[in-house]
Amino acid sequence: MTQVHIRHATPDDAAALMHLYSHPETQSDTLHLPYQSPNLWQQRLSETRPGLVILVACIGTRVVGQLTLEVFPVARRRHGATIGMGVDPAFHSQGIGKALMAAMIDLCDNWLQIMRIELTVFVDNQKAIGLYQRFGFDIEGTAKRYAMRGGEMIDAYYMARLKG
């Protein structure tokens, strides 16, 4: 198995993340749009605000995956967070998503006092659904016509993992 290193993203990762999310397959499985501005990731990575953690997965020095964790800022929801993730299609089935999820779960369970982690995933993204279920996420509901993809409205599952 390839050695995957997880670290916090820096502004220097902007070009690599723009490349990762420029793949049609990655766009299809996430809410990212084609033709992103080169400044988009630079701006995102330059923002530092409480409760936002952006991790990257690297093989050697190459960024091959990314996960964003955002803790809810509202007082009554601070025990919860939401995540979004993408993996370079050339590195699917090589443990990238698993490594990102393990790092995120460790942060939530052991450092951030997060009791509920939420996400949405398109209903036809079986690989991602399987990964999330292996990490204790359950499907809580279906959002009908959740997002536009390739000219069609696609449903998504609401999934969550509860600690304890």
N, C-alpha and C positions, 0 to 999 in steps of 0.2 A: 504494500500500500504506500502511496506517495505521502511524504511528510508535509502536512498542512500546518502553517503557522497563522495564528489569529492575533491581530493587533488592532488598536484604535486607528481609524482612518485619519489622514492628515491632508491638508490642501494639495500636497504633492501627488495625491492619488486621483485627482480630478480627471486627468486624461484617461487613466485606466478604467475608472468607473463609467465615464462617458462611452468608452469602447465596449465595456461589459453590457451596458444597457442599450447599445445600438444594434445588437443582434436581433433579427426578427423573432427568433424563438423566445428570447428573454422579454421582449416587448409584449409578445403574445400572452405570456404567463404572468405579467405584472401590469401595473397601471401606467408604466412609462410610455411616452409617445415617441414616434420616430422623429428624426431630425432635431435632436436636442441641441440647445445652444452650448458651446464649449464653456461658457461662463456659469451654466446652471450648477454643475458639480463643484466648481471653484467656490461659488457663493455658499452652497450648502455646507461644504467642509470648512469654510471660514467662520461660519456661525457657531458660536459656543453658547449654549443656553442650558440651564439646569434641566436634567431629566432626559436629555438627548444623548444617545450613545450610538455611534456609527462604527461598526466593526468591519474589517476586511479580512478575507482569507487569502493567504499567499502560499505559493509554491515557489521556493527560492525568493526572488524579488518580484515575481509576477503576481499581480492581483487577479484572483480567479473567482472571487465571490464577495458578497457584501450583505450585511444585515444591519438594519436600523431598528433600534429599540427606543421607544418614546414613552416615558412614564407620564401618566395623566397628571396635570398640574392642579386640578380641582381637588379641594380638601377631601371630599367624600369619596374620591376615586383614586387617591394617591397610592392605594394598594395595588393598582392595576397599571398595565402597560400594553402597548400594541407593537407589533413587529411587522416588518416587510423585508423580503430577502430576494436576492437574485444570484444565480451561479452561471458563469460562462459556459455555454453549451458544449464547448470543447472539453470541459472538465466534469460533465455530468457523470454520476455513478462512480466517483472517485473519493467520496467521503467529505466533500467540501461542505455541503449543506449540513451534514451530521456534525462536523467540527464547529461550524457557526452556531448551530442550535445548542450544542453542549456548552459552549462558552457563554451564550446568552442565558441559558438556564442557570448556570453557575452564578452569574451576576445577579439574576433575579432572586434566586433562592438563598444565597449566602451573603449578599452584600447590600442589595437594594430594598429588601423587605417587600418584594412584590409577591402578592398572593394570587393574582389573576393575570394571565398573559392572553391577549386576544389577537386574532388575525382574520383576514379574509383570504380565500383561495378559490379560484375558478373551479367549478364542479368537475370539469374534465381534466384537471391537472392531477392525475392519480399518483404520480411519483411524489409530488409535494404533499398530498394528503396522507400518503403512507408514512412519509418522514415525520410529519407533525404528529400522527397517531402514535408512532414509536416513542415520541417524547411526551406522551400523556395528554395530547390535545384531543378533545371530543368535538364532534359537529353539534352545534347548538341550534342551527337553523339555516334556512336557505333564503338568500336575497334574490328575488326574481328580477331579471333584467338589470343586473347590478352594474354592468359596464359595457361600453361599446368595444368590440374587437373585430377587426376586418369587416366592418359594415353590418355586423349582427350584434344584438344584445345578448350578453352571456350571463348566466346565473353564477352566483358565488355562494360558498358556504361560509357561515360565521363559525369559527372554531375558537375554543378557549382551553387553557390548561389551568386548573386550580391546584394550588399547593396545599397539601395536607388534607 
